[in-house]
Each structure stands twice: as C-alpha cells, then as structure tokens.
Amino acid sequence: MLSHTLHTYVGSDGILKVEMPISITNSDLEVILIVNPLHPIVEWSPSFFTEVLGAWEGSPLVREPQGSYESRRELK
C-alpha cells in the first residue's frame, strides 16, 4: 500500500479534481480518500442577519469623541 498526501483547492463548483501520477499500471486499485479541511468551514444560516438585526438589548451604544485629526496639505 502506498500513502500520498496531496494539498489541493476546491473551487466554488464544489468539485475536487485529483490527478496524481503513480507507478502502478494496468491494475485494479482500491483508492481511499480522506478529506480533511485545513481551515474551519463556516456556514452561515440564511436567516442570520434577520435574526440578529436589532437584537442588542444592553445600554445604548455611544460613539466616543474621535479627537482632532491632523491637517494635511491638499494633493494636486
């Protein structure tokens, strides 16, 4: 049994394309594929924004004074 690690990318079509040359020819093979995402997969609920919109129940949010900004010369 041979073991190979392959890093690849799945596009928005959701299709994994695997091409890997091996030295075995004219033989039946059993291929075992283990899919291990390298980054967490975040799935948003379709109603996420309608569920959280206006859901703040604490004290009103206040924007603190922003101070004064430096003045810069005008670009030409």
SEDREN-425150 format. One record per residue: residue in one letter; x, y, z of N, C-alpha, C, CB in turn; residue number from 1. Coordinates in nm, 2 decimals. Atoms other than C-alpha are relative to their C-alpha. Glycine has a CB too. Layout:
<rs>
a / X / Y / Z / X / Y / Z / X / Y / Z / X / Y / Z / NUM .
...
</rs>
This chain:
<rs>
m / 0.08 / -0.12 / 0.00 / 0.00 / 0.00 / 0.00 / 0.09 / 0.12 / 0.00 / -0.10 / 0.00 / 0.12 / 1 .
l / -0.07 / -0.13 / 0.01 / 0.13 / 0.35 / -0.09 / -0.09 / 0.10 / 0.06 / 0.03 / 0.03 / -0.15 / 2 .
s / 0.08 / -0.11 / -0.06 / 0.03 / 0.66 / 0.10 / 0.06 / 0.13 / -0.05 / 0.02 / -0.01 / 0.16 / 3 .
h / -0.04 / -0.13 / 0.06 / 0.04 / 1.00 / -0.06 / -0.08 / 0.11 / 0.07 / -0.02 / 0.01 / -0.15 / 4 .
t / 0.07 / -0.12 / -0.05 / -0.05 / 1.34 / 0.08 / -0.01 / 0.10 / -0.11 / 0.06 / 0.06 / 0.13 / 5 .
l / 0.02 / -0.09 / 0.11 / -0.19 / 1.59 / -0.17 / -0.08 / 0.12 / 0.06 / -0.08 / -0.07 / -0.11 / 6 .
h / 0.07 / -0.12 / -0.04 / -0.28 / 1.95 / -0.10 / -0.06 / 0.06 / -0.13 / 0.09 / 0.10 / 0.07 / 7 .
t / 0.07 / -0.05 / 0.12 / -0.54 / 2.09 / -0.34 / -0.10 / 0.10 / 0.04 / -0.06 / -0.12 / -0.08 / 8 .
y / 0.10 / -0.10 / -0.02 / -0.81 / 2.35 / -0.38 / -0.13 / -0.04 / -0.06 / 0.05 / 0.14 / -0.05 / 9 .
v / 0.14 / 0.02 / 0.06 / -1.19 / 2.31 / -0.43 / -0.06 / 0.13 / -0.03 / -0.09 / -0.09 / 0.10 / 10 .
g / 0.06 / -0.13 / 0.04 / -1.35 / 2.59 / -0.62 / -0.14 / 0.01 / 0.04 / 0.02 / 0.02 / -0.15 / 11 .
s / 0.14 / -0.02 / -0.03 / -1.70 / 2.73 / -0.59 / -0.09 / -0.10 / -0.06 / -0.04 / 0.14 / -0.05 / 12 .
d / 0.08 / 0.10 / 0.06 / -1.83 / 2.45 / -0.80 / -0.01 / -0.12 / 0.09 / 0.05 / -0.04 / -0.14 / 13 .
g / 0.01 / 0.11 / -0.10 / -1.76 / 2.21 / -0.51 / 0.06 / -0.13 / -0.05 / -0.14 / -0.02 / 0.05 / 14 .
i / -0.05 / 0.12 / 0.06 / -1.58 / 1.96 / -0.73 / 0.15 / -0.01 / 0.03 / -0.02 / 0.00 / -0.16 / 15 .
l / -0.14 / 0.03 / -0.02 / -1.25 / 1.81 / -0.62 / 0.06 / -0.08 / -0.12 / 0.02 / -0.09 / 0.13 / 16 .
k / -0.07 / 0.06 / 0.12 / -1.02 / 1.73 / -0.91 / 0.13 / -0.05 / 0.05 / 0.02 / 0.10 / -0.12 / 17 .
v / -0.12 / 0.07 / -0.05 / -0.74 / 1.48 / -0.83 / 0.07 / -0.06 / -0.12 / -0.03 / -0.10 / 0.11 / 18 .
e / -0.08 / 0.06 / 0.10 / -0.47 / 1.40 / -1.08 / 0.14 / -0.03 / 0.07 / 0.02 / 0.09 / -0.13 / 19 .
m / -0.12 / 0.03 / -0.06 / -0.17 / 1.21 / -0.95 / 0.07 / -0.12 / -0.07 / -0.02 / -0.03 / 0.15 / 20 .
p / -0.07 / 0.11 / 0.07 / 0.08 / 1.00 / -1.14 / 0.05 / -0.10 / 0.10 / 0.11 / 0.05 / -0.09 / 21 .
i / -0.05 / 0.10 / -0.09 / 0.16 / 0.67 / -0.98 / 0.07 / -0.10 / -0.09 / -0.11 / -0.07 / 0.09 / 22 .
s / -0.08 / 0.10 / 0.08 / 0.40 / 0.39 / -1.09 / -0.08 / -0.13 / -0.03 / 0.12 / -0.03 / 0.08 / 23 .
i / 0.07 / 0.12 / 0.03 / 0.13 / 0.12 / -1.09 / -0.08 / 0.02 / -0.13 / -0.10 / -0.03 / 0.12 / 24 .
t / 0.08 / -0.01 / 0.12 / -0.02 / 0.05 / -1.43 / -0.07 / -0.13 / -0.03 / 0.09 / 0.03 / -0.12 / 25 .
n / 0.07 / 0.12 / 0.03 / -0.27 / -0.20 / -1.57 / -0.04 / -0.08 / 0.11 / 0.08 / -0.08 / -0.10 / 26 .
s / 0.04 / 0.07 / -0.12 / -0.40 / -0.29 / -1.23 / -0.13 / 0.06 / 0.06 / 0.11 / 0.00 / 0.11 / 27 .
d / 0.11 / -0.05 / -0.07 / -0.72 / -0.27 / -1.03 / 0.05 / 0.06 / 0.13 / -0.10 / -0.12 / 0.03 / 28 .
l / -0.04 / -0.07 / -0.12 / -0.69 / -0.03 / -0.74 / -0.11 / 0.02 / 0.09 / 0.08 / 0.13 / -0.03 / 29 .
e / 0.10 / -0.05 / -0.10 / -0.88 / 0.05 / -0.42 / 0.06 / 0.13 / 0.05 / -0.02 / -0.11 / 0.12 / 30 .
v / -0.05 / -0.13 / -0.04 / -0.84 / 0.42 / -0.35 / -0.08 / 0.05 / 0.12 / -0.01 / 0.10 / -0.12 / 31 .
i / 0.06 / -0.05 / -0.12 / -0.92 / 0.55 / -0.01 / 0.02 / 0.15 / 0.01 / 0.04 / -0.07 / 0.13 / 32 .
l / -0.02 / -0.15 / -0.01 / -0.98 / 0.93 / 0.01 / -0.05 / 0.05 / 0.13 / -0.08 / 0.06 / -0.12 / 33 .
i / 0.03 / -0.06 / -0.13 / -0.98 / 1.11 / 0.34 / 0.00 / 0.15 / -0.02 / 0.09 / -0.04 / 0.12 / 34 .
v / 0.01 / -0.15 / 0.02 / -1.10 / 1.48 / 0.32 / 0.02 / 0.06 / 0.14 / -0.13 / 0.04 / -0.07 / 35 .
n / -0.03 / -0.06 / -0.13 / -0.95 / 1.69 / 0.60 / 0.02 / 0.15 / -0.03 / 0.13 / -0.05 / 0.07 / 36 .
p / -0.02 / -0.14 / 0.03 / -1.02 / 2.07 / 0.56 / 0.11 / 0.06 / 0.09 / -0.14 / 0.07 / 0.04 / 37 .
l / -0.11 / -0.06 / -0.07 / -0.72 / 2.28 / 0.65 / -0.04 / 0.12 / 0.09 / 0.11 / 0.04 / -0.10 / 38 .
h / 0.05 / -0.11 / -0.08 / -0.93 / 2.57 / 0.78 / -0.15 / -0.03 / 0.04 / 0.00 / 0.13 / -0.09 / 39 .
p / 0.14 / 0.03 / -0.04 / -1.26 / 2.56 / 0.97 / -0.10 / 0.05 / -0.11 / -0.03 / 0.07 / 0.13 / 40 .
i / 0.10 / -0.03 / 0.10 / -1.56 / 2.57 / 0.74 / -0.12 / 0.07 / 0.08 / -0.06 / -0.12 / -0.07 / 41 .
v / 0.11 / -0.08 / -0.07 / -1.81 / 2.85 / 0.85 / -0.12 / 0.00 / -0.10 / 0.05 / 0.14 / 0.03 / 42 .
e / 0.12 / 0.00 / 0.08 / -2.16 / 2.80 / 0.73 / -0.10 / 0.10 / 0.06 / -0.07 / -0.14 / -0.01 / 43 .
w / 0.09 / -0.10 / -0.05 / -2.40 / 3.10 / 0.77 / -0.14 / -0.05 / -0.02 / 0.03 / 0.13 / -0.07 / 44 .
s / 0.14 / 0.02 / 0.02 / -2.76 / 3.05 / 0.83 / -0.06 / 0.10 / -0.09 / -0.08 / 0.00 / 0.14 / 45 .
p / 0.06 / -0.09 / 0.10 / -2.97 / 3.20 / 0.55 / -0.07 / 0.12 / 0.07 / -0.09 / -0.07 / -0.09 / 46 .
s / 0.07 / -0.11 / -0.08 / -3.16 / 3.40 / 0.82 / 0.08 / 0.07 / 0.10 / -0.13 / -0.06 / 0.06 / 47 .
f / -0.09 / -0.06 / -0.10 / -2.86 / 3.51 / 1.02 / -0.02 / 0.15 / 0.03 / 0.15 / -0.02 / -0.04 / 48 .
f / 0.01 / -0.14 / -0.02 / -2.89 / 3.88 / 0.96 / -0.14 / 0.04 / 0.05 / 0.03 / 0.07 / -0.13 / 49 .
t / 0.13 / -0.04 / -0.05 / -3.27 / 3.89 / 1.01 / -0.02 / -0.04 / 0.15 / -0.11 / -0.07 / -0.09 / 50 .
e / 0.01 / 0.05 / -0.14 / -3.23 / 3.70 / 1.34 / 0.08 / 0.10 / 0.10 / 0.06 / -0.14 / 0.02 / 51 .
v / -0.08 / -0.09 / -0.09 / -2.96 / 3.94 / 1.48 / -0.02 / 0.15 / -0.02 / 0.15 / -0.03 / -0.02 / 52 .
l / 0.02 / -0.14 / 0.03 / -3.07 / 4.27 / 1.33 / -0.09 / 0.06 / 0.11 / -0.07 / 0.02 / -0.13 / 53 .
g / 0.07 / -0.06 / -0.11 / -3.18 / 4.49 / 1.62 / -0.01 / -0.08 / 0.13 / -0.14 / 0.03 / -0.05 / 54 .
a / 0.01 / 0.09 / -0.12 / -3.12 / 4.22 / 1.88 / 0.08 / 0.05 / 0.12 / 0.05 / -0.13 / -0.04 / 55 .
w / -0.08 / -0.05 / -0.12 / -2.89 / 4.43 / 2.11 / -0.10 / 0.05 / 0.10 / 0.09 / 0.12 / -0.04 / 56 .
e / 0.09 / -0.03 / -0.11 / -3.07 / 4.45 / 2.45 / 0.07 / 0.08 / 0.11 / -0.06 / -0.12 / 0.05 / 57 .
g / -0.07 / -0.07 / -0.10 / -2.80 / 4.63 / 2.65 / -0.02 / 0.15 / 0.00 / 0.15 / -0.03 / -0.01 / 58 .
s / 0.01 / -0.15 / 0.00 / -2.75 / 5.00 / 2.72 / 0.04 / 0.05 / -0.14 / 0.10 / 0.07 / 0.10 / 59 .
p / -0.03 / -0.05 / 0.13 / -2.74 / 5.22 / 2.41 / 0.15 / 0.02 / -0.03 / -0.07 / 0.13 / -0.02 / 60 .
l / -0.14 / -0.01 / 0.04 / -2.41 / 5.22 / 2.22 / 0.03 / 0.15 / -0.02 / 0.03 / -0.08 / -0.13 / 61 .
v / -0.04 / -0.14 / 0.01 / -2.23 / 5.55 / 2.24 / 0.14 / 0.01 / -0.07 / 0.01 / 0.07 / 0.14 / 62 .
r / -0.13 / -0.02 / 0.07 / -1.95 / 5.66 / 2.00 / 0.07 / 0.11 / 0.07 / -0.03 / 0.04 / -0.15 / 63 .
e / -0.09 / -0.09 / -0.08 / -1.68 / 5.83 / 2.20 / 0.05 / 0.11 / -0.10 / 0.11 / -0.07 / 0.07 / 64 .
p / -0.06 / -0.11 / 0.09 / -1.54 / 6.17 / 2.07 / 0.13 / -0.06 / -0.07 / 0.04 / 0.12 / 0.08 / 65 .
q / -0.11 / 0.05 / 0.08 / -1.28 / 6.10 / 1.80 / 0.12 / 0.08 / 0.00 / -0.05 / -0.02 / -0.15 / 66 .
g / -0.11 / -0.08 / -0.01 / -1.05 / 6.38 / 1.88 / 0.02 / 0.08 / -0.13 / 0.13 / -0.08 / 0.03 / 67 .
s / -0.03 / -0.08 / 0.12 / -0.89 / 6.61 / 1.62 / 0.09 / -0.07 / -0.09 / 0.05 / 0.15 / 0.04 / 68 .
y / -0.08 / 0.06 / 0.09 / -0.73 / 6.49 / 1.31 / 0.11 / 0.09 / -0.05 / -0.08 / -0.06 / -0.12 / 69 .
e / -0.11 / -0.08 / 0.06 / -0.40 / 6.61 / 1.16 / -0.05 / 0.06 / -0.13 / 0.13 / -0.08 / -0.02 / 70 .
s / 0.04 / -0.06 / 0.13 / -0.44 / 6.85 / 0.87 / 0.12 / -0.03 / -0.10 / -0.02 / 0.16 / 0.01 / 71 .
r / -0.10 / 0.04 / 0.10 / -0.26 / 6.75 / 0.55 / -0.01 / 0.10 / -0.11 / -0.02 / -0.15 / -0.05 / 72 .
r / 0.01 / -0.09 / 0.12 / -0.18 / 6.95 / 0.25 / -0.07 / -0.07 / -0.11 / 0.15 / 0.04 / -0.05 / 73 .
e / 0.08 / 0.05 / 0.11 / -0.40 / 6.91 / -0.05 / 0.08 / -0.06 / -0.11 / -0.09 / 0.11 / -0.05 / 74 .
l / -0.07 / 0.06 / 0.12 / -0.29 / 6.67 / -0.33 / -0.04 / 0.07 / -0.12 / -0.03 / -0.15 / 0.00 / 75 .
k / 0.03 / -0.06 / 0.13 / -0.27 / 6.81 / -0.68 / -0.01 / -0.10 / -0.10 / 0.11 / 0.10 / -0.03 / 76 .
</rs>
